[in-house]
């Protein structure tokens, strides 16, 4: 796991200052403390920070082909590189290292842009081909590894693993993008391809960018998508057997390492499945790491201990206090743009613990999306059955009125006794799912934003992110549609972002066997009835794991990896929240309605309502603005359009 950075003159061959390139590289030193490398030639600069995982002695980057005409800087792992090496050697290529990085160089020479289709792994890389005068940027299929880029006014294309790399460039337009703010408060993150800054973008999952000198900047191209065909006729018995084989293969590939390796173990189904599989593949005890909380309502450590004892792992546990909020200010600098998932705090802590013992850790991330583990999936399917019984033209006015009247509608059947249910039933399927996952829902955002900021949005709504992806989903199955939406949005923008930044802050590589793309593709062929059965999510996965894990791990209620925000904001963080939300910093942006901010604070702290999620998103936005404006005067003030 590493960090990459670079510059490319799309118009000519200007010389880039070494000190600028090294500053871009060094700002992400945490991603690769073992070594650093720079390649400079007229019009091109490549830089790399290395965290040594495979081929410790000869895998330094930038790495070149035989004659030095092709160079690559790479972040990630190509798990099937050992299969590709002999194939490329038969084509006449000669390898000088044991590194998976060298496979990228020769695969580009042999297959060109299509090389990414041959890679099985997590990756973001930049490849320079002098003979073709071409820069090639690529990102893995599920967006595990990040890649940011910006085209500056002088024709310089800049790129880097983290947004802070681009922030070293004086020419970067750091004006806040109003649409990015709307996405942040709706989703808790800024969705691809936007960043918080108008002048920078994220390369999307499964996208490449081919830039040729002297040509106009192209749009990214997509090279892969997952198709929910749901047409695989396997029986439950055959599906569980095949799932077991596929899981073992995915885990085995991710256990290849020349440095100490272990796993996160939360006590949930996904991480427990990974650990159990690792134990079956390893002759030595698996290293496992868990975070315990001193608040029983958030503590899963007893379940993690059960799994650790069953598989005789070397188990390491650290207890985190329920009032572990010292990281709030650090998170703004870690994520470079507003990011509102509060589980970033325990994730940072478990990465900190793991790095004391190992350099590589396997995680269970991605299981909820592909195996259908989220409770919201079951609620959405219930609502879909209700929506199917009435046309939208009837539902919208009827349930819209009920949503406005709630909580006065106590006469309604129990299933309807929720304001969000009424609001969801008044929407179409995509709108309803967007509503259910929103951090700050539509009606609250309308009240929260100032008139000037609403005008600057020009009618844009973050639901457009979901609509864009839904249009490409090619399925009308209710469960498959929301799984697809989460694979394209929440998994990438929230989960993968959280884990990448938290792990890289500690120079820890995290690998994700449940995001193996052949596994994801195969699961998408299975009928939805194998994933959710009645009120049981992850049905197939749990059936496959019954011989490996105790029932109280498999079938207990999902707890999640969270922190007690509601209590923090009424207790130890009460003054800080009030100061941040009602202070000069947020007021000075011109983005917010002061009366709405005061209502959120007062209603939550009086105990009338639980507004912890919106308050956290505002607190993190305030932390971002404070950090970004230190020593700078930036155009944050929003004027009416």
C-alpha positions as CSV (number, residue, x, y, z in Angstrom):
1,X,0.0,0.0,0.0
2,X,1.4,3.3,-1.1
3,X,0.8,6.9,-2.2
4,X,1.2,8.2,-5.7
5,X,1.4,11.7,-7.1
6,X,2.3,13.4,-10.3
7,X,2.1,16.1,-12.9
8,X,1.6,16.0,-16.7
9,X,1.8,18.9,-19.2
10,X,-1.0,18.2,-21.7
11,X,0.1,21.1,-24.0
12,X,3.9,20.9,-24.1
13,X,7.0,19.8,-22.2
14,X,7.5,22.3,-19.4
15,X,10.0,21.3,-16.7
16,X,8.3,20.7,-13.3
17,X,10.2,21.8,-10.2
18,X,11.6,18.9,-8.2
19,X,10.8,20.7,-4.9
20,X,7.1,20.9,-5.9
21,X,6.9,17.3,-6.8
22,X,8.7,16.2,-3.6
23,X,6.3,18.4,-1.6
24,X,3.3,16.7,-3.2
25,X,4.9,13.3,-2.4
26,X,5.9,14.1,1.1
27,X,2.5,15.4,2.2
28,X,1.4,11.7,2.0
29,X,4.5,10.3,3.7
30,X,2.1,8.3,6.0
31,X,0.9,6.2,3.1
32,X,4.5,4.9,2.4
33,X,7.2,5.6,5.0
34,X,9.5,2.8,3.8
35,X,10.8,4.6,0.6
36,X,10.2,7.5,-1.8
37,X,10.9,7.9,-5.5
38,X,10.5,10.6,-8.2
39,X,10.7,10.4,-12.0
40,X,11.2,13.7,-13.8
41,X,11.5,14.4,-17.5
42,X,10.2,17.3,-19.7
43,X,6.5,17.6,-19.3
44,X,6.1,14.7,-16.8
45,X,6.6,14.0,-13.1
46,X,5.8,10.8,-11.2
47,X,6.2,10.4,-7.5
48,X,5.7,7.5,-5.1
49,X,5.7,6.8,-1.4
50,X,6.2,3.1,-0.6
51,X,4.9,0.8,2.1
52,X,6.8,-2.4,1.5
53,X,4.6,-5.5,1.4
54,X,5.8,-7.7,-1.5
55,X,9.4,-8.0,-2.9
56,X,10.9,-5.8,-0.1
57,X,14.3,-5.5,-1.8
58,X,13.6,-4.7,-5.5
59,X,10.0,-3.3,-5.6
60,X,10.9,0.4,-5.5
61,X,8.9,2.8,-7.6
62,X,8.7,4.4,-10.1
63,X,9.2,1.1,-11.8
64,X,10.1,0.8,-15.5
65,X,10.0,-1.6,-18.5
66,X,13.2,-2.9,-20.0
67,X,14.2,0.2,-22.0
68,X,12.8,2.8,-19.5
69,X,10.2,4.1,-21.9
70,X,7.3,3.1,-19.6
71,X,7.1,4.0,-16.0
72,X,4.4,3.4,-13.3
73,X,3.6,4.5,-9.8
74,X,1.1,2.2,-8.1
75,X,-1.0,2.1,-5.0
76,X,-2.6,-1.3,-4.1
77,X,-2.2,-4.9,-4.8
78,X,-2.6,-7.1,-7.9
79,X,-3.6,-10.4,-6.3
80,X,-3.3,-12.5,-9.4
81,X,0.1,-11.2,-10.5
82,X,1.7,-14.7,-10.0
83,X,-0.7,-16.0,-12.7
84,X,0.0,-13.1,-15.1
85,X,3.8,-13.3,-14.9
86,X,4.2,-16.6,-16.9
87,X,1.6,-15.5,-19.4
88,X,3.5,-12.2,-20.1
89,X,6.8,-14.1,-20.2
90,X,5.4,-16.3,-22.9
91,X,4.7,-13.1,-24.8
92,X,8.4,-12.2,-24.6
93,X,8.4,-9.8,-21.6
94,X,11.3,-10.1,-19.1
95,X,10.8,-9.5,-15.4
96,X,13.5,-8.1,-13.1
97,X,11.6,-8.1,-9.8
98,X,9.1,-10.3,-7.9
99,X,6.8,-7.3,-7.5
100,X,3.2,-7.2,-8.6
101,X,3.9,-3.6,-9.8
102,X,6.1,-4.8,-12.7
103,X,3.1,-6.8,-14.0
104,X,1.3,-3.5,-14.7
105,X,4.1,-2.2,-16.9
106,X,4.3,-5.3,-19.1
107,X,0.5,-5.8,-19.2
108,X,0.2,-2.2,-20.5
109,X,2.8,-3.0,-23.2
110,X,0.9,-6.2,-24.2
111,X,-2.7,-5.3,-23.8
112,X,-2.8,-1.4,-23.7
113,X,-5.9,0.1,-22.0
114,X,-7.5,-3.3,-21.6
115,X,-4.8,-4.4,-19.2
116,X,-7.0,-3.3,-16.2
117,X,-9.5,-6.0,-17.2
118,X,-6.9,-8.6,-16.4
119,X,-6.1,-7.4,-12.9
120,X,-7.7,-8.8,-9.8
121,X,-7.1,-6.6,-6.9
122,X,-7.3,-3.1,-5.4
123,X,-5.4,-0.5,-7.2
124,X,-4.9,3.1,-8.3
125,X,-2.0,3.8,-10.6
126,X,-0.5,6.2,-13.1
127,X,1.5,5.0,-16.0
128,X,3.6,7.1,-18.4
129,X,4.4,5.8,-21.9
130,X,7.0,8.0,-23.6
131,X,6.8,6.4,-27.0
132,X,3.0,6.9,-27.1
133,X,3.2,10.3,-25.3
134,X,0.4,9.1,-23.1
135,X,-0.5,9.2,-19.4
136,X,-2.8,6.4,-18.2
137,X,-4.7,6.6,-14.9
138,X,-6.7,3.7,-13.5
139,X,-8.7,2.8,-10.5
140,X,-10.0,-0.6,-9.3
141,X,-13.5,-1.9,-10.0
142,X,-15.0,-1.3,-6.5
143,X,-13.1,1.9,-5.6
144,X,-11.0,0.4,-2.8
145,X,-8.1,2.7,-3.6
146,X,-8.5,6.4,-4.2
147,X,-7.3,8.7,-7.0
148,X,-7.8,12.4,-7.2
149,X,-7.0,14.7,-10.2
150,X,-7.2,18.3,-11.4
151,X,-6.6,20.1,-14.6
152,X,-5.1,23.4,-13.8
153,X,-5.5,26.6,-15.9
154,X,-2.0,26.3,-17.3
155,X,-2.6,22.9,-18.8
156,X,-1.1,20.9,-16.0
157,X,-2.9,17.7,-15.1
158,X,-2.1,16.9,-11.4
159,X,-3.0,13.7,-9.6
160,X,-2.6,12.1,-6.2
161,X,-3.8,9.4,-3.8
162,X,-5.2,12.0,-1.4
163,X,-6.8,15.4,-2.0
164,X,-4.1,17.0,0.1
165,X,-1.6,16.2,-2.6
166,X,-3.4,18.5,-5.0
167,X,-3.8,21.2,-2.3
168,X,0.0,21.7,-2.6
169,X,-0.6,23.3,-6.0
170,X,-1.0,27.1,-6.0
171,X,-3.1,26.9,-9.2
172,X,-5.8,24.6,-7.8
173,X,-9.2,26.2,-7.6
174,X,-10.3,25.7,-4.0
175,X,-13.6,27.3,-4.3
176,X,-16.2,25.2,-2.5
177,X,-18.5,23.4,-5.0
178,X,-22.1,24.0,-3.9
179,X,-23.3,20.6,-5.3
180,X,-20.6,18.9,-3.3
181,X,-22.0,20.5,-0.1
182,X,-25.5,19.3,-1.0
183,X,-24.1,15.8,-1.5
184,X,-22.2,15.9,1.8
185,X,-25.2,16.9,3.9
186,X,-27.4,14.3,2.2
187,X,-25.0,11.4,2.1
188,X,-22.3,12.2,4.7
189,X,-19.6,12.2,2.0
190,X,-18.9,13.9,-1.4
191,X,-19.8,11.4,-4.1
192,X,-17.6,10.6,-7.1
193,X,-16.6,12.3,-9.3
194,X,-16.9,15.5,-7.2
195,X,-14.6,16.7,-4.5
196,X,-15.4,19.5,-2.1
197,X,-13.4,21.8,-4.3
198,X,-14.6,23.0,-7.7
199,X,-11.2,22.5,-9.3
200,X,-10.6,18.8,-8.3
201,X,-12.3,15.5,-9.1
202,X,-12.1,11.8,-8.1
203,X,-11.6,9.2,-10.7
204,X,-14.5,6.8,-10.2
205,X,-14.4,3.1,-9.5
206,X,-13.7,1.0,-12.6
207,X,-12.6,4.1,-14.5
208,X,-9.6,4.9,-16.6
209,X,-8.3,8.2,-17.9
210,X,-6.2,8.2,-21.0
211,X,-4.5,11.6,-21.6
212,X,-2.4,12.3,-24.7
213,X,-0.2,15.3,-25.1
214,X,-1.6,17.8,-27.5
215,X,-5.1,16.5,-27.3
216,X,-8.1,17.8,-25.3
217,X,-8.7,16.5,-21.8
218,X,-11.0,13.4,-22.3
219,X,-13.7,12.1,-20.0
220,X,-13.0,9.0,-17.9
221,X,-14.0,5.7,-19.4
222,X,-15.6,2.8,-17.5
223,X,-14.2,-0.7,-18.0
224,X,-16.4,-2.8,-15.7
225,X,-19.8,-3.0,-14.1
226,X,-21.7,-5.5,-12.0
227,X,-24.9,-7.0,-13.5
228,X,-27.6,-8.3,-11.2
229,X,-28.9,-11.0,-13.5
230,X,-30.4,-13.1,-10.6
231,X,-30.7,-16.0,-13.0
232,X,-28.3,-18.6,-11.5
233,X,-30.3,-21.8,-10.9
234,X,-28.1,-23.1,-8.1
235,X,-29.9,-24.8,-5.1
236,X,-29.2,-23.5,-1.6
237,X,-26.9,-26.5,-1.0
238,X,-24.9,-26.0,-4.1
239,X,-24.7,-22.2,-3.6
240,X,-23.3,-22.6,-0.1
241,X,-20.7,-25.0,-1.3
242,X,-19.6,-22.8,-4.1
243,X,-19.6,-19.7,-1.9
244,X,-17.3,-21.5,0.5
245,X,-14.8,-22.3,-2.3
246,X,-14.9,-18.7,-3.7
247,X,-14.4,-17.3,-0.2
248,X,-11.4,-19.5,0.4
249,X,-9.9,-18.5,-2.9
250,X,-10.4,-14.8,-2.2
251,X,-8.9,-15.0,1.3
252,X,-6.0,-17.1,0.1
253,X,-5.0,-14.5,-2.5
254,X,-5.0,-11.8,0.1
255,X,-2.8,-13.7,2.5
256,X,0.2,-13.4,0.1
257,X,2.6,-11.1,2.0
258,X,6.3,-10.7,2.8
259,X,5.4,-8.8,6.1
260,X,3.4,-9.7,9.2
261,X,-0.3,-10.2,8.4
262,X,-3.5,-10.4,10.5
263,X,-7.2,-9.4,10.5
264,X,-9.7,-7.2,12.1
265,X,-12.2,-9.1,14.2
266,X,-15.2,-7.1,15.4
267,X,-17.4,-10.1,16.3
268,X,-19.8,-9.5,13.4
269,X,-20.5,-12.0,10.7
270,X,-18.2,-10.6,8.0
271,X,-15.0,-10.2,9.9
272,X,-15.6,-13.5,11.7
273,X,-16.0,-15.3,8.4
274,X,-12.7,-13.8,7.1
275,X,-10.9,-14.9,10.3
276,X,-12.4,-18.4,10.2
277,X,-11.4,-18.8,6.6
278,X,-7.9,-17.5,7.3
279,X,-7.5,-20.0,10.1
280,X,-8.4,-22.9,7.8
281,X,-5.7,-21.7,5.3
282,X,-2.9,-21.0,7.7
283,X,-0.6,-23.4,9.6
284,X,0.2,-20.7,12.1
285,X,-2.2,-18.8,14.4
286,X,-3.9,-15.8,12.8
287,X,-3.2,-12.4,14.4
288,X,-6.6,-10.7,15.2
289,X,-7.3,-7.2,16.5
290,X,-10.4,-5.9,18.2
291,X,-11.6,-2.7,19.8
292,X,-13.7,-3.0,22.9
293,X,-15.9,-0.2,24.2
294,X,-16.4,0.5,27.9
295,X,-20.1,1.2,27.1
296,X,-21.9,-2.2,26.9
297,X,-24.4,-0.8,24.3
298,X,-21.6,-0.5,21.8
299,X,-19.4,-3.4,22.8
300,X,-19.1,-6.5,20.6
301,X,-15.8,-7.8,22.1
302,X,-17.3,-10.8,23.7
303,X,-18.4,-12.2,20.3
304,X,-15.0,-11.4,18.9
305,X,-13.5,-13.3,21.8
306,X,-15.6,-16.4,21.0
307,X,-14.3,-16.5,17.5
308,X,-10.7,-15.9,18.6
309,X,-10.9,-18.8,21.1
310,X,-12.5,-21.1,18.6
311,X,-9.7,-20.6,16.1
312,X,-6.9,-20.1,18.6
313,X,-5.8,-16.7,17.2
314,X,-3.3,-14.4,18.6
315,X,-5.9,-12.0,19.7
316,X,-5.2,-8.4,20.7
317,X,-7.8,-6.1,22.3
318,X,-7.8,-2.5,23.4
319,X,-10.6,-0.8,25.2
320,X,-11.8,2.6,24.0
321,X,-13.6,4.9,26.3
322,X,-17.2,5.8,25.4
323,X,-16.0,9.5,25.4
324,X,-13.2,8.9,22.9
325,X,-13.8,12.1,20.9
326,X,-10.3,13.5,20.9
327,X,-10.0,12.7,17.2
328,X,-12.6,15.1,16.0
329,X,-10.1,17.8,14.9
330,X,-7.7,15.2,13.4
331,X,-10.5,13.7,11.2
332,X,-10.8,16.9,9.2
333,X,-7.1,16.7,8.2
334,X,-7.3,13.0,7.6
335,X,-10.1,13.1,5.1
336,X,-9.3,16.5,3.4
337,X,-12.9,17.2,2.8
338,X,-16.1,16.9,4.9
339,X,-16.8,13.4,5.9
340,X,-19.6,12.5,8.4
341,X,-19.3,8.8,9.3
342,X,-18.6,8.9,13.0
343,X,-17.4,5.2,12.9
344,X,-14.2,6.8,11.5
345,X,-13.2,7.2,15.2
346,X,-13.2,3.5,16.2
347,X,-11.9,2.6,12.7
348,X,-8.9,4.8,13.3
349,X,-8.4,3.2,16.7
350,X,-8.5,-0.4,15.4
351,X,-6.0,0.5,12.7
352,X,-3.8,2.0,15.3
353,X,-3.9,-1.2,17.3
354,X,-3.4,-3.4,14.3
355,X,-0.3,-1.6,13.1
356,X,1.4,-2.4,16.4
357,X,1.2,-6.1,15.5
358,X,1.0,-6.4,11.7
359,X,1.6,-4.4,8.4
360,X,-1.3,-6.0,6.5
361,X,-4.8,-6.7,7.9
362,X,-7.8,-8.4,6.2
363,X,-11.2,-6.9,6.8
364,X,-14.8,-7.9,6.3
365,X,-15.8,-4.7,4.5
366,X,-18.2,-5.1,1.6
367,X,-20.2,-8.0,3.0
368,X,-23.3,-6.1,3.8
369,X,-23.6,-4.7,0.3
370,X,-23.0,-8.0,-1.7
371,X,-24.7,-10.4,0.8
372,X,-27.6,-8.0,1.7
373,X,-27.0,-7.5,5.4
374,X,-28.3,-4.0,6.0
375,X,-31.6,-3.7,7.9
376,X,-32.6,-0.9,5.5
377,X,-32.7,-3.5,2.6
378,X,-35.5,-5.4,4.4
379,X,-37.4,-2.2,5.2
380,X,-37.1,-1.0,1.6
381,X,-38.4,-4.3,0.3
382,X,-41.4,-4.0,2.6
383,X,-42.1,-0.5,1.4
384,X,-41.7,-1.6,-2.2
385,X,-44.5,-4.1,-1.7
386,X,-46.7,-1.3,-0.4
387,X,-45.7,1.0,-3.2
388,X,-46.5,-1.7,-5.8
389,X,-50.1,-1.8,-4.5
390,X,-50.9,1.8,-5.3
391,X,-49.8,4.0,-8.3
392,X,-47.4,6.9,-7.5
393,X,-50.1,9.5,-8.5
394,X,-52.2,8.2,-5.5
395,X,-49.4,7.6,-3.1
396,X,-47.7,10.9,-3.5
397,X,-50.6,13.2,-2.3
398,X,-52.0,10.7,0.3
399,X,-48.8,9.7,2.1
400,X,-47.3,13.2,1.5
401,X,-50.1,14.6,3.7
402,X,-49.7,11.9,6.3
403,X,-46.0,12.5,6.4
404,X,-46.7,16.2,7.2
405,X,-49.3,15.4,9.8
406,X,-47.2,12.8,11.7
407,X,-47.1,12.2,14.7
408,X,-50.8,13.1,14.9
409,X,-51.8,10.0,12.9
410,X,-51.8,7.6,15.8
411,X,-54.9,5.9,14.4
412,X,-52.9,4.4,11.5
413,X,-51.8,0.7,11.4
414,X,-48.4,0.2,13.2
415,X,-46.5,-0.3,10.0
416,X,-47.4,3.3,9.1
417,X,-46.5,4.9,12.4
418,X,-43.3,6.5,11.3
419,X,-42.9,9.8,9.6
420,X,-40.1,8.4,7.4
421,X,-42.3,5.6,6.2
422,X,-45.0,8.0,5.1
423,X,-42.4,10.1,3.3
424,X,-40.9,7.1,1.7
425,X,-44.3,5.8,0.4
426,X,-44.9,9.2,-1.2
427,X,-41.8,8.8,-3.4
428,X,-40.7,6.5,-6.2
429,X,-38.2,3.7,-5.4
430,X,-35.0,5.6,-6.0
431,X,-36.2,8.7,-4.1
432,X,-37.4,6.5,-1.3
433,X,-34.1,4.7,-0.9
434,X,-32.2,8.0,-1.1
435,X,-34.5,9.3,1.6
436,X,-33.9,6.3,3.9
437,X,-30.1,6.7,3.7
438,X,-29.8,10.5,3.9
439,X,-28.0,11.9,6.9
440,X,-29.9,15.2,6.6
441,X,-33.2,14.5,4.8
442,X,-34.7,16.7,2.1
443,X,-37.1,18.7,4.2
444,X,-34.4,19.4,6.8
445,X,-31.8,20.4,4.2
446,X,-34.3,22.9,2.8
447,X,-34.7,24.5,6.2
448,X,-30.9,24.2,7.0
449,X,-29.7,26.0,3.8
450,X,-29.7,29.8,3.4
451,X,-31.7,31.3,0.6
452,X,-28.5,32.4,-1.1
453,X,-27.0,28.9,-1.0
454,X,-30.2,27.3,-2.3
455,X,-30.1,29.7,-5.2
456,X,-26.5,28.7,-5.9
457,X,-27.5,25.1,-6.2
458,X,-29.6,25.9,-9.3
459,X,-32.1,23.2,-8.4
460,X,-29.5,20.5,-7.9
461,X,-30.3,17.7,-5.5
462,X,-28.1,14.9,-4.3
463,X,-30.8,12.4,-5.3
464,X,-29.4,12.9,-8.8
465,X,-26.3,10.8,-7.7
466,X,-28.7,7.8,-7.1
467,X,-30.7,8.5,-10.3
468,X,-27.5,8.4,-12.4
469,X,-26.5,5.1,-11.1
470,X,-30.0,3.6,-11.1
471,X,-30.2,4.4,-14.8
472,X,-27.3,2.0,-15.4
473,X,-28.4,-0.7,-13.0
474,X,-30.3,-2.8,-15.6
475,X,-32.5,-4.4,-12.9
476,X,-36.0,-3.8,-11.6
477,X,-35.6,-6.2,-8.7
478,X,-36.1,-4.1,-5.5
479,X,-33.2,-5.7,-3.5
480,X,-30.8,-5.8,-6.5
481,X,-31.4,-2.2,-7.3
482,X,-30.5,-0.9,-3.8
483,X,-27.5,-3.3,-3.6
484,X,-26.3,-1.8,-6.8
485,X,-26.8,1.7,-5.6
486,X,-24.8,1.0,-2.4
487,X,-22.0,-0.7,-4.4
488,X,-21.7,2.5,-6.4
489,X,-22.2,5.1,-3.7
490,X,-22.0,4.1,0.0
491,X,-19.4,1.4,-0.3
492,X,-17.1,3.7,-2.3
493,X,-17.7,7.1,-0.8
494,X,-18.2,6.1,2.8
495,X,-16.8,2.6,3.7
496,X,-13.7,2.5,1.4
497,X,-12.9,6.1,2.0
498,X,-13.1,5.6,5.8
499,X,-10.9,2.5,5.8
500,X,-8.3,3.8,3.3
501,X,-7.6,7.1,5.2
502,X,-7.8,5.5,8.7
503,X,-5.5,2.7,7.7
504,X,-3.0,4.7,5.7
505,X,-2.8,7.2,8.6
506,X,-1.0,4.3,10.4
507,X,0.9,3.0,7.4
508,X,-1.3,-0.2,7.5
509,X,-2.5,-2.0,4.4
510,X,-6.1,-3.3,4.6
511,X,-7.3,-6.0,2.2
512,X,-10.9,-6.8,1.4
513,X,-11.7,-10.4,0.5
514,X,-15.5,-9.8,0.4
515,X,-14.9,-7.2,-2.4
516,X,-13.2,-9.6,-4.7
517,X,-14.8,-8.7,-8.0
518,X,-15.3,-12.3,-9.2
519,X,-17.1,-13.0,-6.0
520,X,-19.2,-9.9,-6.3
521,X,-20.1,-10.8,-9.9
522,X,-21.1,-14.3,-8.9
523,X,-23.3,-13.1,-6.0
524,X,-25.1,-10.8,-8.4
525,X,-26.2,-13.8,-10.5
526,X,-28.0,-15.4,-7.4
527,X,-31.7,-14.8,-6.8
528,X,-32.5,-12.2,-4.1
529,X,-34.4,-14.9,-2.2
530,X,-31.0,-16.5,-1.4
531,X,-29.8,-13.2,0.2
532,X,-32.8,-12.1,2.2
533,X,-35.3,-14.7,3.5
534,X,-38.1,-13.3,5.6
535,X,-36.5,-10.9,8.1
536,X,-33.1,-12.6,7.8
537,X,-30.4,-10.8,5.9
538,X,-27.3,-12.5,4.5
539,X,-29.2,-15.7,4.4
540,X,-26.9,-17.6,2.1
541,X,-23.8,-16.3,3.7
542,X,-24.9,-17.4,7.2
543,X,-26.0,-20.8,6.0
544,X,-22.5,-21.3,4.4
545,X,-20.9,-20.2,7.7
546,X,-23.0,-22.4,10.1
547,X,-20.3,-25.1,10.3
548,X,-17.6,-22.5,11.0
549,X,-19.2,-20.0,13.5
550,X,-21.5,-20.2,16.5
551,X,-25.1,-19.3,16.0
552,X,-25.0,-16.4,18.5
553,X,-22.4,-14.8,16.2
554,X,-24.3,-15.5,13.0
555,X,-27.9,-14.8,14.1
556,X,-27.7,-12.1,16.8
557,X,-29.0,-8.6,16.0
558,X,-26.5,-6.4,14.0
559,X,-24.8,-3.9,16.2
560,X,-22.6,-1.8,14.0
561,X,-19.3,0.0,14.7
562,X,-20.6,3.2,16.2
563,X,-20.1,5.8,18.9
564,X,-22.6,7.4,21.3
565,X,-23.1,10.7,19.5
566,X,-26.5,11.5,21.1
567,X,-25.1,11.3,24.6
568,X,-21.9,13.2,23.6
569,X,-23.9,16.2,22.3
570,X,-26.0,16.4,25.5
571,X,-23.0,15.9,27.7
572,X,-19.2,16.3,27.3
573,X,-19.5,17.9,23.8
574,X,-22.6,20.0,24.6
575,X,-20.6,23.3,24.7
576,X,-18.5,22.5,21.7
577,X,-21.5,21.7,19.5
578,X,-23.2,24.9,20.5
579,X,-20.1,26.9,19.9
580,X,-19.4,25.3,16.5
581,X,-22.9,25.4,15.1
582,X,-23.9,28.8,16.4
583,X,-20.5,30.5,16.1
584,X,-18.9,32.7,13.5
585,X,-17.3,30.1,11.3
586,X,-20.4,28.5,10.0
587,X,-22.2,31.8,10.0
588,X,-19.4,33.3,7.9
589,X,-19.8,30.8,5.1
590,X,-23.3,32.1,4.2
591,X,-24.4,28.5,3.6
592,X,-26.8,28.1,6.5
593,X,-30.0,29.5,8.0
594,X,-29.1,30.5,11.6
595,X,-32.6,29.8,12.9
596,X,-32.4,26.2,11.7
597,X,-29.0,25.7,13.2
598,X,-30.3,26.9,16.6
599,X,-33.3,24.7,16.4
600,X,-31.2,21.6,15.8
601,X,-29.0,22.4,18.8
602,X,-31.8,23.3,21.2
603,X,-34.1,20.5,20.2
604,X,-31.3,17.9,20.6
605,X,-29.8,19.2,23.8
606,X,-33.2,19.5,25.5
607,X,-34.0,15.9,24.6
608,X,-37.0,16.7,22.5
609,X,-35.4,15.1,19.3
610,X,-32.4,13.0,18.4
611,X,-30.5,15.1,15.9
612,X,-27.2,13.5,16.5
613,X,-26.5,12.6,12.8
614,X,-27.2,16.1,11.4
615,X,-25.3,17.7,14.3
616,X,-22.2,15.5,13.7
617,X,-22.3,16.3,9.9
618,X,-22.3,20.0,10.8
619,X,-19.6,19.6,13.4
620,X,-17.3,17.9,10.9
621,X,-18.1,20.6,8.3
622,X,-17.2,23.2,10.8
623,X,-13.9,21.4,11.5
624,X,-13.1,21.2,7.8
625,X,-13.8,24.9,7.3
626,X,-11.7,25.9,10.3
627,X,-8.8,23.8,9.0
628,X,-9.1,24.9,5.4
629,X,-9.3,28.6,6.2
630,X,-6.3,28.7,8.6
631,X,-4.1,31.5,7.2
632,X,-6.1,31.8,4.0
633,X,-8.9,34.0,2.7
634,X,-11.0,31.8,0.4
635,X,-14.3,32.4,-1.5
636,X,-16.6,30.5,0.9
637,X,-19.2,33.2,1.1
638,X,-22.1,32.2,-1.1
639,X,-23.9,35.0,-2.9
640,X,-27.3,34.7,-4.5
641,X,-27.1,33.4,-8.1
